[in-house]
């Protein structure tokens, strides 16, 4: 018994030392936001509307079968693979010409993506000029699945300068061991301001938790909603774009998706049957890019995600909301060549969503 108590005390001391010293640099601060600028600035011409887009780009992984999809066992990419995949992403961005782009799962210094700074790469290879970035997952070394160094997160790109950026921490997953949580993602809400033609707009992006079974995602969604509500009550115009890992109200299929092949205890995001009301407040309070009545009339037209590169989109996880106004019938979910003339299936496990935002008078 004495030996057991000594072991427990030593273990507690080790945990405290890890928390205090953070040897693998996995922790984040609100000030951990990085500003970017393109190597060449393209002079923007403002209109009375802006094309706003959100896209989870899967860290330039395209349709490689990674271990977390359970279709393959890849963890790492070569630099050539990353550059080819990023070329496709840049071509899509240049073709569709968003004025503001929210991106999720973008790497800036990760072994898995050959240490390519994908935020800078996109600025240097598209018409977008400025960006802010906040990490959701960083470590000097992750000792599993050959991941090694990691720095991956969310970013906001714009034709116009971005200011007042900050990283707001979201509730952390609580159901795993301390070591798991220490190396796991620390999800956040990234916020900044964009001034266009004298009008200041608050821009926000996020990528919420897909796998937790302990209510973490609900806490994150509620915190984001409450912050948006505060912005609205404070008279600030905002646009939120992101991967919320939740289904809209009125979704017909909420579990048993054909691409969910992972074991239930690993990377399983297949059952939304207990989450059917989690997005209600967003739709009740704010304007969605895709009107809810249109979505409910035909869910499949607006699906944005599948983990199976040989399948087809089978659920909607990606959103744009605002307390401002969107141009009627301007939303595009880029599922295929019929939606905007460009096919995004080969580029990521999410397809992009765009809409035209009407600048306030």
Secondary structure, 3 states (H helix, E strand, C coil): CHHHHHHHHHHHHHHHHHHHHCCCCCCCCCCCEEEEECCCCCCCCCCCEEEEEEEECHHHCCCCCEHHHCCCCECCCCHHHHHHHHHHHHHHHHHHCCCEEEEEEEECCCHHHCCCCHHHHHHHHCCCCEEEEEEEEEEEEECCCCCEEEEEEEEEEECCCEEEEEEEECCCCCCCCHHHHHHCCCCEEEEEEEEECCEEEEEEEEECCCCCCCCHHHHHHHHHHHHHHHHHHCCCCEEEEEECCCCCCCCCCCECCCCCCCCCCCCCCCECCCCCCCCHHHHHHCEECCCHHHHHHCHHHHCCECCCCCCCCCECCEEEEECCEECCCCCEECCCCCCCCCCCCCCCCECCEEEEEECCC
